[in-house]
Amino acid sequence: MSFVSLILIAFAMSTDAFAVAVARGASLKNPRFSHAIRTGALFGFVEGLTPMLGWLIGIGAAGFIAQWDHWVAFGLLLVLGLKMIHEGLQKPEADEDAEPKGQAFWMMLLTAVATSIDAMAMGLGFAFVDVNILEAALMIGCATLVMVTLGIMLGQRLGALIGKRAELLGGLVLIVVGSLILREHLLGLA
């Protein structure tokens, strides 16, 4: 998998966390950069860890489906992309726009885990393509750190609108990358 594809995947994987961060930033009166960077680090760590877990699961199954690995990667990316597009087209729920004040660390951790499930599925797909999982996980974690930090800082001004559009874009990127993986394998380029 190319470096550019990994960068695109990393930012696509971080869009749901970005949407949460925008909503969180919108609920804060005056978000501080130190709070934003701590939250970004938490989300980035979790988002970087989960693809490695998915990859370990995928490596265990790789021998069973080696002939169809490119179809598995394409299918996972297609499903994740369509899911993100579907979520991006939904109207925000009432409680999505206003999170309770004084939200505890554990609630943020649970939110980080919830937004990283797609990264675990992505890691599963990584087991079936030529990718350095440590490099990919680091890129996903760093992209999420940046996107969540920016989301919190921009949230007050931008509101949830940009978060939903980010999910749409992220979903489209995943579908394009999945299509490129399938194309490379079918044409014998990889």
ABEGO torsion letter per residue (X at the ends): XBAAAAAAAAAAAAAAAAAAAAAAAAABABBBAAAAAAAAAAAAAAAAAAAAAAAAAAAAAAAAAAAAAAAAAAAAAAAAAAAAAAAAABBBBAAAABBBBGBBAAAAAAAAAAAAAAAAAAAAAAAABBBBAAAAAAAAAAAAAAAAAAAAAAAAAAEAAAAAAAAAAAAAAAAAAAAAAAAAAAAGAX
